[in-house]
Amino acid sequence: MTIRELINEAEERMDEANKDSNAPKVLFYHVSNMQPHELYLKMDEEVDEETLRTFNEDLQRYLNGEPVQYIKGKEYFFNYEFTVNEDVLIPRYETEELVENILYAIDDYFKDYKTIDLCDVGTGSGAIAISLALEEPKLNVCATDISEKALVVAKKNAHDLGAHVTFYQGDMVQPLIDAKKKV
């Protein structure tokens, strides 16, 4: 079977299941480690057995309701690649606007400050806290989450992206109160 045949067949399955017909290409990029331009150049090549097996497994996971981002294990947010899994929410494009607005507000309202203490409550994957820490050097960023599993993901993302963020486990702002930290 060629790549073209495989993807066409998968797209038909998506249409029949009322699923996103772009998902097969996204999953194939991931499974084959190909970029979109590479895929189009190789559409008439045969799919190797290992790629075919993994693709079909991932496609079935998607058909069973698992988001593509969890299958891939990553999602881009504010031009950074974040690890995601079932322990965290998937960073959303709309939330990038929040980060952008915070950065504008810092420029408008805090331009004379040398440092600003900021906290992301309910950080999940850490996308907001980490992006802000990477984008604005005057920020001292901390983040809280009640979920230990979510904090494992967030800490991994901070490490992988080289962001300095202090993480606290606990309910909402309680860890900040306990640490007598003001933001």
Secondary structure, DSSP 8 states (H G I E B T S, - for coil): -BHHHHHHHHHHHHHHTT--TTHHHHHHHHHHT--HHHHHHTTTSB--HHHHHHHHHHHHHHHTT--HHHHHTEEEETTEEEE--TTS----HHHHHHHHHHHHHHHHHSTT-S-EEEEEET-TT-HHHHHHHHH-TTEEEEEEES-HHHHHHHHHHHHHHT--EEEEESSTTHHHHHTT---
